[in-house]
Amino acid sequence: MRTIVGITGASGAALAVEFLKRCPGEKYLIVSRWGKSVLFQETGLTVEALAPHVSKIFSNEDLNSSFASGSTQFDQFVIVPCSVTTLARISHGLGENLISRVGEVALKEKRTLLLGLRESPLSAIALENASKLANLGAIIMPLSPAFYMKPASPEQAVSRFVDHMLATLKLAPISGWRENELPHAFS
Ligand SMILES: Cc1cc2nc3c(=O)[nH]c(=O)nc-3n(C[C@H](O)[C@H](O)[C@H](O)COP(=O)(O)O)c2cc1C
């Protein structure tokens, strides 16, 4: 399983860190200029600190990266957190940086594209862009905590959301809040 992770300049960098730690398989990372800034502001981490979790980190300016071409295989592209700016670029086919180009490749090659969208409130423009990508098969996953899981701390809310992301990508079993009512309940 080959996963590319994009971090953009939206709030919610802790989710990206947790996802990178827990996502199984081969991983590659691309971080936008503002993604680096928000990552540091929110977690105190630099991009280099994420290197142990991935095979390679690509510059967002590196359109020579093999992943800028559809001929290089990957299974899924996860942008978390995803800004409404990156959402707009991808929904308009603007492959001007590596994150939006890989998004474009995922769409044209019909590969899994998950956008952990973070903005509030959402403008009609952002909603239209998200709707357009959802209709093209992208998974739009707003970064909203599952309050029904009663997280005891922000860290637990982050962990539970990453559980949900991994389950959505079929990389982990679903841990739904009523799962224990079913006969095949996980222990
Ligand atoms: C501290 C900080 C927090 C931000 N939070 C958000 C956010 O939650 N959602 C969003 O869409 N943009 C947010 N922005 C604005 C984006 O960083 C900005 O639009 C940027 O151009 C996005 O570019 P990128 O998608 O290439 O990273 C934030 C910016 C800063 C500095």
Ligand as a Chemical Component Dictionary entry (heavy atoms), coordinates in Angstrom:
data_LIG
# 
_chem_comp.id                   LIG 
_chem_comp.type                 NON-POLYMER 
_chem_comp.pdbx_formal_charge   0 
_chem_comp.three_letter_code    LIG 
# 
loop_
_chem_comp_atom.comp_id 
_chem_comp_atom.atom_id 
_chem_comp_atom.alt_atom_id 
_chem_comp_atom.type_symbol 
_chem_comp_atom.charge 
_chem_comp_atom.model_Cartn_x 
_chem_comp_atom.model_Cartn_y 
_chem_comp_atom.model_Cartn_z 
_chem_comp_atom.pdbx_ordinal 
LIG C1  C1  C 0 -2.343 29.962 11.416 1  
LIG C2  C2  C 0 -3.105 29.792 10.133 2  
LIG C3  C3  C 0 -4.246 29.033 10.136 3  
LIG C4  C4  C 0 -4.991 28.867 8.954  4  
LIG N1  N1  N 0 -6.099 28.065 8.970  5  
LIG C5  C5  C 0 -6.760 27.821 7.823  6  
LIG C6  C6  C 0 -7.845 26.889 7.818  7  
LIG O1  O1  O 0 -8.215 26.299 8.839  8  
LIG N2  N2  N 0 -8.448 26.623 6.628  9  
LIG C7  C7  C 0 -8.036 27.213 5.458  10 
LIG O2  O2  O 0 -8.620 26.886 4.411  11 
LIG N3  N3  N 0 -7.019 28.130 5.436  12 
LIG C8  C8  C 0 -6.362 28.429 6.584  13 
LIG N4  N4  N 0 -5.312 29.312 6.576  14 
LIG C9  C9  C 0 -4.992 30.025 5.332  15 
LIG C10 C10 C 0 -4.118 29.184 4.378  16 
LIG O3  O3  O 0 -2.902 28.861 4.995  17 
LIG C11 C11 C 0 -3.858 30.002 3.106  18 
LIG O4  O4  O 0 -5.068 30.206 2.393  19 
LIG C12 C12 C 0 -2.832 29.348 2.197  20 
LIG O5  O5  O 0 -2.699 30.114 1.016  21 
LIG C13 C13 C 0 -3.201 27.931 1.834  22 
LIG O6  O6  O 0 -2.299 27.468 0.854  23 
LIG P1  P1  P 0 -1.955 25.916 0.732  24 
LIG O7  O7  O 0 -3.255 25.218 0.548  25 
LIG O8  O8  O 0 -1.094 25.829 -0.488 26 
LIG O9  O9  O 0 -1.241 25.505 1.961  27 
LIG C14 C14 C 0 -4.570 29.506 7.752  28 
LIG C15 C15 C 0 -3.391 30.269 7.757  29 
LIG C16 C16 C 0 -2.671 30.411 8.931  30 
LIG C17 C17 C 0 -1.409 31.233 8.906  31 
# 
loop_
_chem_comp_bond.comp_id 
_chem_comp_bond.atom_id_1 
_chem_comp_bond.atom_id_2 
_chem_comp_bond.value_order 
_chem_comp_bond.pdbx_ordinal 
LIG C1  C2  SING 1  
LIG C2  C3  SING 2  
LIG C2  C16 DOUB 3  
LIG C3  C4  DOUB 4  
LIG C4  N1  SING 5  
LIG C4  C14 SING 6  
LIG N1  C5  DOUB 7  
LIG C5  C6  SING 8  
LIG C5  C8  SING 9  
LIG C6  O1  DOUB 10 
LIG C6  N2  SING 11 
LIG N2  C7  SING 12 
LIG C7  O2  DOUB 13 
LIG C7  N3  SING 14 
LIG N3  C8  DOUB 15 
LIG C8  N4  SING 16 
LIG N4  C9  SING 17 
LIG N4  C14 SING 18 
LIG C9  C10 SING 19 
LIG C10 O3  SING 20 
LIG C10 C11 SING 21 
LIG C11 O4  SING 22 
LIG C11 C12 SING 23 
LIG C12 O5  SING 24 
LIG C12 C13 SING 25 
LIG C13 O6  SING 26 
LIG O6  P1  SING 27 
LIG P1  O7  DOUB 28 
LIG P1  O8  SING 29 
LIG P1  O9  SING 30 
LIG C14 C15 DOUB 31 
LIG C15 C16 SING 32 
LIG C16 C17 SING 33 
# 
